[in-house]
Amino acid sequence: MNKLYTRKPLVTAVAIAIPLMIGTASVNSAEYDIADTEVTAGGYAKLMVNYDTNGTITAPYNGDLYSIYTTPIDGSANADKSDLHMTARESRLFIKTASKNKYGTFKTHVEGDFFADIDSDGPTWSNSNGFRIRHAYGEMTMGKHMVLAGQTWSNFMDFAGIMPSMDFATDPGTTFVRQPQVRYQYNIGKGQYTSISLENPTLGLTAAGPYTLVNNGSSEDVMPDIIAKYFYANSRVTFSPRVVIRRFELEGDDAFGYGLALNTSLKFGDGHKAVLGLMYGDGIGRYAGLGFNAGAGINAAGETDTLEYSSITGGVVFALQQDMRLAIGAGYSEQDEKGLEDGILT
């Protein structure tokens, strides 16, 4: 894929959150005891108003989320358009449980929102949206050991060292992957752990469209993505290096890819925080950004070939008041121009 140079349109968003349940905690939830299990149910209703000016996103079918990768370039069809859009589809519901047994504590978490599309509906009449699963997993904690199975955020993510997001999208170089997995975590000490996971493999987006196609070729996923992570935190600093190993098989030929990431944060002053993220990989693909990067393709010789990727992100979050933050950040990403020159097709 060639380098992409874009200009970012001005996006203004206003979010109004309406609690579903009244409680004293900041999370809108209610707790119940059923037998020996603690059950927590909650969520929120949210209205989001987006005004996108001087260039609208190039994926209007998903106009409720802003992605830097869909920013229109000068001269394109959407470069001079403006758009006002309102939605409540980010509204969310969740149920959590926790129970103790002779081995430790077993927890479950099921959560969903209304970001699933309904093809037969739209803004013309009812603005209906489908309910979808965000998280659905169980975890067992036994002393310093924790085992998780189900769907949740990828182990390759690090929330402590990234910029906050205005909506569902992320900055270039910030991983956004939620998928089925099996994870083992060892809690070394206070604020410190290491973990390894086997996660759902998939090629990711391609120029051909569906994730199973590569220029009308086929992709087979027979080995899970393997991710290892270390995390450290104290009262001021967080630090988290990660690595992912992936296997691609396109049209019967296979290749291995990898990705490396490092995020760190530093608290300073009266509640302010600075963050920095570095990422590099050869075949990292969908683990970079919002999944819009190809991890591998077919070269001129008909062989599976991986694509390099690198990025840097950073910023500062200023605490203006107790419940008000100002975030200023920037990111730069680049994907394998040499791959395009060598004729690698994705």
PEWO-V29644 format. One record per backbone hydrogen bond with DSSP energy under -0.5 kcal/mol. CO is the residue of the C=O (numbers start at 0). NH is the residue of the N-H. E is the energy in kcal/mol with one decimal. If there is no record, write none. Layout:
BEGIN
CO,NH,E / CO,NH,E
END
This chain:
BEGIN
2,4,-0.5 / 3,5,-0.6 / 6,8,-0.5 / 9,52,-2.0 / 11,50,-2.4 / 13,48,-2.3 / 14,16,-0.5 / 15,46,-2.5 / 16,18,-0.5 / 17,44,-2.4 / 26,28,-1.3 / 27,42,-2.2 / 29,40,-2.5 / 31,33,-0.6 / 31,38,-3.4 / 32,34,-0.6 / 33,36,-2.3 / 35,99,-0.6 / 36,33,-3.1 / 36,38,-0.6 / 37,97,-1.7 / 38,31,-3.1 / 39,95,-3.1 / 40,29,-2.7 / 41,93,-2.5 / 42,19,-0.7 / 43,91,-2.3 / 44,17,-3.7 / 45,47,-0.5 / 46,15,-2.6 / 47,49,-0.5 / 47,86,-2.1 / 48,13,-1.9 / 49,51,-0.5 / 49,84,-2.7 / 50,11,-2.0 / 50,52,-0.6 / 51,82,-2.8 / 52,9,-0.8 / 58,61,-2.1 / 59,62,-1.3 / 61,64,-1.6 / 64,66,-0.5 / 66,69,-1.8 / 67,70,-1.2 / 69,57,-2.3 / 71,6,-0.6 / 72,75,-2.0 / 75,78,-1.4 / 77,55,-1.8 / 77,80,-1.0 / 80,54,-2.9 / 82,51,-3.0 / 84,49,-3.1 / 86,47,-3.1 / 87,90,-1.6 / 88,113,-1.7 / 90,113,-0.6 / 91,43,-2.0 / 92,111,-2.4 / 93,41,-2.2 / 94,109,-2.5 / 95,39,-3.0 / 96,107,-1.8 / 97,37,-3.0 / 98,105,-3.1 / 103,100,-2.8 / 104,140,-2.8 / 105,98,-2.3 / 106,138,-2.8 / 107,96,-1.9 / 108,136,-2.0 / 109,94,-2.6 / 110,133,-3.1 / 110,134,-1.5 / 111,92,-2.3 / 112,131,-2.6 / 115,129,-2.9 / 116,118,-0.5 / 117,120,-1.8 / 121,124,-1.0 / 121,126,-2.2 / 129,115,-1.9 / 131,112,-1.2 / 134,110,-2.9 / 135,150,-2.4 / 136,108,-2.3 / 137,148,-2.4 / 138,106,-2.9 / 138,140,-0.5 / 139,141,-0.5 / 139,146,-2.3 / 140,104,-2.1 / 141,144,-2.0 / 143,186,-3.2 / 144,141,-3.3 / 145,184,-2.9 / 146,139,-2.8 / 147,182,-2.8 / 148,137,-2.3 / 149,180,-2.1 / 150,135,-2.5 / 151,178,-2.3 / 153,156,-1.7 / 157,160,-0.6 / 158,161,-1.0 / 169,67,-0.7 / 170,173,-2.0 / 172,174,-0.6 / 176,153,-2.7 / 178,151,-1.6 / 179,199,-2.3 / 180,149,-2.2 / 181,197,-2.5 / 182,147,-2.7 / 183,195,-2.3 / 184,145,-2.2 / 184,186,-0.5 / 185,187,-1.0 / 185,193,-2.1 / 188,191,-2.0 / 190,232,-1.8 / 191,187,-0.9 / 191,188,-1.7 / 192,230,-2.8 / 193,185,-3.1 / 194,228,-2.6 / 195,183,-2.8 / 196,198,-0.5 / 196,226,-2.3 / 197,181,-2.0 / 198,224,-2.3 / 202,294,-0.6 / 205,208,-1.2 / 207,209,-0.7 / 208,205,-0.8 / 209,212,-1.9 / 211,218,-1.1 / 213,216,-1.5 / 216,213,-1.2 / 217,250,-2.0 / 219,221,-0.6 / 219,248,-0.5 / 224,198,-2.9 / 224,226,-0.5 / 225,244,-2.7 / 226,196,-2.5 / 227,242,-2.2 / 228,194,-2.5 / 230,192,-2.1 / 231,238,-2.3 / 235,266,-2.6 / 236,233,-2.4 / 237,264,-1.7 / 238,231,-2.2 / 239,262,-1.7 / 240,229,-2.0 / 241,260,-2.0 / 242,227,-2.3 / 243,258,-1.9 / 244,225,-2.3 / 245,256,-2.7 / 247,254,-2.2 / 248,219,-2.6 / 249,252,-1.9 / 252,249,-2.5 / 254,247,-3.3 / 256,245,-2.8 / 257,281,-1.3 / 258,243,-2.2 / 259,279,-2.5 / 260,241,-2.6 / 261,277,-2.8 / 262,239,-2.3 / 263,275,-2.2 / 264,237,-1.8 / 265,273,-2.7 / 267,271,-1.7 / 268,270,-1.2 / 271,267,-2.1 / 272,316,-3.5 / 273,265,-2.6 / 274,314,-1.8 / 275,263,-2.3 / 276,312,-2.4 / 277,261,-2.4 / 278,310,-2.3 / 279,259,-3.6 / 280,282,-0.5 / 280,308,-2.4 / 281,257,-1.5 / 283,286,-1.9 / 284,287,-2.0 / 286,288,-0.6 / 287,290,-0.7 / 288,175,-1.2 / 290,204,-0.9 / 294,306,-2.0 / 296,298,-0.5 / 296,304,-3.0 / 297,344,-2.7 / 298,301,-2.2 / 302,298,-2.8 / 304,296,-2.6 / 306,282,-2.4 / 307,335,-1.9 / 308,280,-2.3 / 309,333,-2.5 / 310,278,-2.0 / 311,331,-2.5 / 312,276,-2.9 / 313,329,-2.5 / 314,274,-2.6 / 315,317,-0.6 / 315,327,-2.5 / 316,272,-2.2 / 317,319,-0.9 / 317,325,-2.4 / 320,323,-1.0 / 323,319,-1.5 / 323,320,-1.6 / 325,317,-3.4 / 327,315,-2.5 / 329,313,-2.1 / 331,311,-2.2 / 333,309,-2.0 / 335,339,-0.9 / 336,340,-2.0 / 337,341,-2.3 / 338,343,-2.8 / 339,342,-1.2 / 341,299,-0.7 / 342,344,-0.5 / 344,297,-2.4 / 345,206,-0.6 / 345,207,-0.6
END
